[in-house]
Amino acid sequence: MQYTTLALGSAIVLYVLYTLVMTLRKPDELIKLKYMRSKFGQRNGTTVHTIVYVLIPLIFAYFMLSAGFRGETITQFITQ
């Protein structure tokens, strides 16, 4: 078990949760979300923002956490 990799993966999960909560509760405070909504429309902008700032980091965090449980360091995870 590699604690540094687990800590970074956990920090990414916390970032994803924060972004998701802010998107649902206070979307006007997220500057990038406002820009994407003005550029692509309400629904499409929210979809793009959710994919880029929630879904992709969540997938990355999953792989990082699983690497941490396997005992890989961050550099091993990135270079493989």
NORPE-V878924 format. One record per pair of residues at least 24 apart in sequence whose C-alpha atoms are under 10 Angstrom apart, sorted by the first residue. I is the first residue (numbers start at 0). J is the second residue. Records with the same first field share a line. If there is no record, write none. Layout:
BEGIN
I: J, J
END
This chain:
BEGIN
0: 64, 65, 66, 67, 68, 69, 70, 71, 72
1: 64, 66, 67, 68, 69, 70, 71, 72, 73
2: 64, 67, 68, 70, 71, 72, 73
3: 67, 70, 71, 72, 73
4: 60, 63, 64, 65, 66, 67, 68, 70, 71, 72, 73, 74, 75, 76
5: 60, 61, 63, 64, 65, 66, 67, 68, 70, 71, 72, 73
6: 63, 64, 67
7: 60, 63, 64, 67, 73
8: 56, 57, 59, 60, 61, 62, 63, 64, 65, 66, 67, 73
9: 60, 61, 63, 64
10: 60
11: 53, 56, 57, 58, 59, 60, 61, 63, 64
12: 53, 56, 57, 58, 59, 60, 61, 64
13: 57, 60
14: 52, 53, 56, 57
15: 49, 52, 53, 54, 55, 56, 57, 60
16: 53, 57
17: 53
18: 48, 49, 52, 53
19: 48, 49, 52, 53, 54
22: 48, 49, 53
END
